[in-house]
Amino acid sequence: MPNLAKRLVSGALLVAGVTILVLRGPAWSIALSLALVAFLAGLELAAISGPGRPLWARVAVALLAALSSAAVSSALVVPAAPLAALLAIAPSSLLLGLALAARTETAPATSHAAFAALSATYCGALLGSISLLYPMSSPAWPPAGPPSEAGRVWILLLVLGIVASDTFAYAFGRLFGKRKLAPRISPGKTWAGAIGGVAGTVAAVAAFKLAALPDLRWGEVAALGVALSVFSQLGDLAESLVKRGFGVKDSGKLIPGHGGVLDRVDSLLFGAPVVLLYSLMR
């Protein structure tokens, strides 16, 4: 099967699976799924940032990411959870760096500790923020009272916006792309693709307003669509910068046509806080 076909099929299956999970899954399943994704993404980041690291070290880094995701997910039910996770992760990262430095001379302890901390924040905390769109999806479920179904709508808006941004950016880049956006970081990205991604996201948010969020004003549609696309594209560029720094093309091979888990959620990591902050300020 050609790579494009694999990309389309696996992408469609992922979107369908996420939609079913958000609409029909138990409340706690959102936070649990995000912690699992954070673990897999952390495992990939640990592998590309230190290919010589032993398996136990990679798993330790991934566990820190999963812990961070779960802690942030439970913030509205257990307010001290993110702080507790931070206090646990900071010394854990340092101890992991010291342990690895004692076993190898290929990298200093500070480098190992820094990437353990980065994995926890980048792969864990940012993903966990998605659960805050649907507060009752925390691991501390059930709290008093039923969950707010409006949270599920915001998560779907986030996913739809990210998919639209990626799809329109790819299409506009292929059709009209000439001037490179960031050739040293990601040679395939163009200004035409970036503009197309923004336009597509605004259109997707507008469609979502008509279907599920009628109280969303048109000015808000434009602002949210632009901000979501811009930050999701920055998330994509950020991961490209990390991969280029370590000389790898994909973070992994788990998802056919897409590469690794981190390759698929990189836009989501920067886009999720945008939707979360907007939903909290309304």
Beta strands, then each sheet from edge to edge (+ up, - down):
strand 1: 180-182
strand 2: 186-190
sheet 1: 1+ 2-
end
